C-alpha cells in the first residue's frame, strides 16, 4: 500500500467514524475463516459493519478525536464492529458471538465520547436496542387508550353475560 492509498484509507475511516456513536474493538487471533464469515453474516444481518484495518491506519484515523484514547487497544489482529443506526447492535452481536468462541475476544469499545473496557462493552450488549425501546414506548403510549376502550366495552359485555346467564337459567328450568 503506497502513501496515497494509506491517506485515502485514513480519510475514509475518519469520515466513517465521524458518523458512528458506538463501536466495538475485538481481537480475532486464531479464528477460522468459516467462523469469521459467520460473524460477518451476523453483523450484516443486524445492519452493522465489520472492518479489519491496519492498526497504524486506524490510529491515524482516530488521532485528534474523542476516540483517540482507544489507541492502546490496537495491538495484534484487531477488528472493529459498529452500527450507524443502533449503538448497541454491534455490541450485542459481538458479545453473542464471543460467548460461543474462545478465540474472539472483545478488547473494548467506544460509546458517545467514552472509552469502554470489555466489561463496559458487555454492559452495553445487555442494554435494550432501539427497536426494543421503541416497542416499549409504543406500548406505554397505547396502554391508556386500550384501558379506556376496555372500560367503555365492559358494561355492554357484562350485560351480554347477564343475558347469557339468564338464558341458561331459563333453559335449565324447563
C-alpha positions, 0 to 999 in steps of 0.5 A: 500500500503506497502513501496515497492509498494509506491517506485515502484509507485514513480519510475514509475511516475518519469520515466513517467514524465521524458518523458512528456513536458506538463501536466495538474493538475485538481481537480475532487471533486464531479464528477460522475463516468459516467462523469469521464469515459467520460473524460477518453474516451476523453483523450484516444481518443486524445492519452493522459493519465489520472492518479489519484495518491496519492498526497504524491506519486506524490510529491515524484515523482516530488521532485528534478525536474523542476516540483517540484514547482507544489507541492502546487497544490496537495491538495484534489482529484487531477488528472493529464492529459498529452500527450507524443506526443502533449503538448497541447492535454491534455490541450485542452481536459481538458479545453473542458471538464471543460467548460461543468462541474462545478465540474472539475476544472483545478488547473494548469499545467506544460509546458517545465520547467514552472509552469502554473496557470489555466489561463496559462493552458487555454492559452495553450488549445487555442494554435494550436496542432501539427497536426494543425501546421503541416497542416499549414506548409504543406500548406505554403510549397505547396502554391508556387508550386500550384501558379506556376502550376496555372500560367503555366495552365492559358494561355492554359485555357484562350485560351480554353475560347477564343475558347469557346467564339468564338464558341458561337459567331459563333453559335449565328450568324447563 
